[in-house]
Amino acid sequence: MFRIMGRSGSAMKVLLKPIALIKRIAGDFRKKFRLSISFKISIAYMGLYLVAIIIAILGTMIGYMTYKTVELDKTGDIYSGLIVRKTIEDQEALENYLIDERLSAVLIYDSEFNEIINTRNDHNNYVHNTFFKFETILKEEIYVYSATVSELGEIYYVNIYFDVATILNEVMLIGVLVTFAGLLGMLMIAIVGPSTSKKLVKPISDMTEVTRTISANNINTRLNIKASQHELRDLAETFNSMMDRIEDDYLRQQQFVSDASHELRTPIAVLKGYIDMLDRWGKEDKAVLEESIGAIKNEANNMQDLVEKLLFIARNDKMTLKLTKEEFNVNEIVEEVYKETKMIDEKHIITTSFCQGALIFGDKNRIKQAVRIFVENARKFTPENGEIDIGCYAEDEFVAIRVRDNGIGIKKKQLKKIFNRFYRAEESREKETGGHGLGLSIAKIIVLSHRGKIKVKSTYGVGSSFVILLPYIRLVDEA
Ligand code: ADP
């Protein structure tokens, strides 16, 4: 059984071999002679043109022939009555009435189909269907006109045979002339066509050329939109706007790397300074030793914090940031952040205002991290004994978590920049508050990844209010 199957399988393979070979040769041919689009367009137009010529040739020939047979039918209508009348009067004299030189023969039957006259001996049928007429035109160069004539109260069936040799010659001549004109047109297309279609697809080769040269060094290169038209213009515009986006991302990335390196440079320099100090005097001087160790610890923590923030942002950029979402009540977060802040911060008055309970679906730790960022900032930018309030309330389909302080506030022109990476207002730089300008960027990432919004209100010298708006599942009883 298996052997039989094996044999039929190999027989199949042998049978399929020539097909595979043909496929391979065709593939090789296609690869070697990669036909250009302009060539293919020319060929396609030539093909269409050929079909048009054939239709034109057949159309003019058939049209002319039909026109002529209509004319013959009209002549037949005039002659048929006359011929029947004269034949009844004197059959012998009929020839005198074959007045028209195109009229080659006549066949007349009476109403019982008795032949009265037949000048065409080989035909004695009164047939007048279209196919028969067509056949006799082609075979005998004769057009048969058929009619029923009533004369002196009797019915007669008449066939008049017209010689159409001249007409056929004219039809042939017309055919030849139209074919000639068509071929002339084809020759023109063959000469002019390739350059026209090449002109049409030139923007594509230009685009290929430009695209090939684009790299990180000349990322601002764009395609020339004016050189192309219609769909190719759309393509060029789409390509350019794609390049705009890539360039933006690339520049932002470069800026991020240079800002990050810059931020890391300071703590590394501080570390090096203290290590040098330890190396020189720290071994003997206990005070220097303790100061240096404390500072090194502080800077190491600072660096760790920065690196973690950078990693968070990088993960978000790479879209690999993972959120562990669950259902929870926002006032749990508010309560926890309020309690921990109150515990660690004795320099400010920490309060919590009315808090609307609301169930939301999100990553609790991340949202807490965002709230902490706002509270951290409030603590940093609020002088001692200032007030910091954390609360929540419902606003349309969102639940709002608000962190409000009566600290230094933010100037209007700085307000739009505070969410930019590494941005710190001059005041905070001077104050040595220790931030890297990444906190709000991270908070923004977290809130946006929960389909939320952030609202900021701040008056310089009066205080600030940061509100996180998150879509809730449902509101629950007040806390
Ligand atoms: P940083 O780590 O420096 O605090 P952020 O991104 O969190 O960075 O904040 C950016 C800047 O926005 C801060 O440097 C500060 O100038 C301003 N800012 C943020 N929150 C407040 C606030 N509550 N009061 C005043 N200024 C603030």
Residues whose N, C-alpha, C, O or C-beta is under 5 A from the ligand:
A	BS01	ADP	N377 A378 F381 G407 G409 I410 I418 Y423 R424 A425 S428 G435 H436 G437 L438 G439 L440 S441 S464
